[in-house]
Amino acid sequence: MGVSASSTTGGTAGGVIRVANCSGFYGDRLRAMREQLEGGPLDVVTGDYLAELTMLILGKDTMKDARLGYARTFVTQVEDCLGLALERGVKIVSNAGGLNPSGLADRLREVARGLGLDPAIAHVEGDDLRSRAAELGLDGALTANAYLGGFGIAAALREGADIVVTGRVTDASVVVGPAIAHFGWTPRDYDALAGAVVAGHVIECGTQATGGNFSGFTSLPMAALGSPLGFPIAEIAADGSSVITKHEGTGGAVTVDTVTAQLVYEIQSTRYLNPDVTTQLDSLQLTQDGDDRVAITGVRGDAPPETLKVCVNSLGGFRNSMELVLTGLDIEAKADWVQSQLDGAFSAAEVVWTRSSLPPADADTEEGASTLLRVTVKDPEAGPCGKAFTAPLVEIALGSYPGFTMTTPPGPPSPFGVYRAAYVPRDAVEHTVVHPDGRREVIADPTDFGAVADGLGRRPSPYPAPIDSITRRMPLGTFVHARSGDKGGDANLGLWVAHDGSSDETYTARVTWLTKLITPRKVRELIPEAADLPEDAVDVYVLPNLGGVNVVIRGLLGDGVAASTRFDPQAKGLGEWVRSRIVHVQDHLV
């Protein structure tokens, strides 16, 4: 039975569709699909397996074996849970197909036959543009995949598919598609589609919505942190509004702050562009709707963009790293000496030295008295990153600074990839559903499009200027939460005022202060590594309804995670570092 406006699966109420997530990345908890299916009633269980880096990994897999290119852990999960899902009438929707959704569909049919089951399996394709890369100006692409929307998934579900696997759809599309099928939305139901996009964005990264990677984890009950965090569920209504929750008795928590943490994760401006709709992130409202229940309402949508974003990965060359340990006194002099000894010794095209912070005086452990000095090299060829790099380091081991030692033996170079975003016309992509009976259906493009205004939402804080008062020097994170991440070479940083039980007056005053404080200039002060970036590299977008701001730092991560030489190549810890920075806080806000 398909998911439609007049029928549901899994036995939940017809007024909502209950969509669960069981994976936020390729490598997430294997038992999560079973936990979701056994935990309570659901209509659909979804999984997101495809980050930009994952596409590069899958691309390398296909170079070894053309039959691969999909997330193999998903096969393991389906093999374990297929019978249970069919018994309970729960549909499975996932982007685990990666670069080979048809191959994944075939593999799942083999698994099902081995289990004595006969599910209806469909797949969505058309996103893979590798064969047309040169024609579309995507030269050098190892992978080139357009981000597709949810209408292909919806078509498969309407035709009765029990499992739908896709290639590179947007992360939210695996949630949007089932909602379209359930409620019968049309391409012009912008507000409803936008609401589903927001719900999909909140649950796409799994337990990040239920307390994972949450800067306020110390405020959660210890009981919530004492067991594996429960994966999230979105209860989506016909108007696109939703409630984010989780199964009763599972770990973690669903609060306004944990949901906000995921909402500000890896977004760009206040306009969240998806293939089906442009979502106005500054329109939504969050409300605590009970224990572990957060309602998302008021989401507005506009026509989608005219072009489709493409995830392009290319092979960038080779890299290698070595770490030296500097211990005790004269740390800076030791670092200067060894760097001068190796000046000119490496033939690689790029050589980067980085050092951790200086140790405290009179440290009571040897490790505590030590600093790490890392040198990383990159080159188009492997040779300069192999023994030509490691041998000069090894050769000075007995003729350099006192206490010379390395954290690991010399290793071989490894290839790295470079990610970039590209854009293609819609007619360059044929969004296609292959139904369980083999019939192919091409999904029509929308006919109305919205203009993409660069910088939309990048405006001064709407709050009045704070009053002058006595200030204290204290960490920004005293009452401000953060979540950070990457989009290629750009770092994303969300900052918002915590809902810590303070009065409404104090909360509003803190939001006023934060939105006035965080400007591009202040961001460069808080993150000195951004000081030398181009003048227009830092954008700040105010999100009044979320009580905070979203910051985009373009180029901070260089060529992206696969090529970066940074200590934190995905900016995962950037938000926590910024929270630890000392700022002047008005006395009445504390």
Helices and strands as residue ranges (DSSP letters): E 16-21, H 32-39, E 44-47, H 52-64, H 72-88, E 91-94, H 101-114, E 121-125, G 130-132, E 143-146, H 151-158, E 163-166, H 173-183, H 190-203, G 206-209, G 217-219, H 222-225, E 232-237, E 242-246, H 256-263, E 271-273, E 278-280, E 285-288, E 294-297, E 300-302, E 307-327, H 331-341, E 350-355, E 370-379, G 383-385, H 387-395, E 414-425, G 426-428, E 432-434, E 440-442, E 471-475, G 476-478, E 480-487, E 490-497, H 504-517, H 520-526, G 528-530, E 538-543, G 544-546, E 548-553, H 574-580, E 582-586, G 587-589
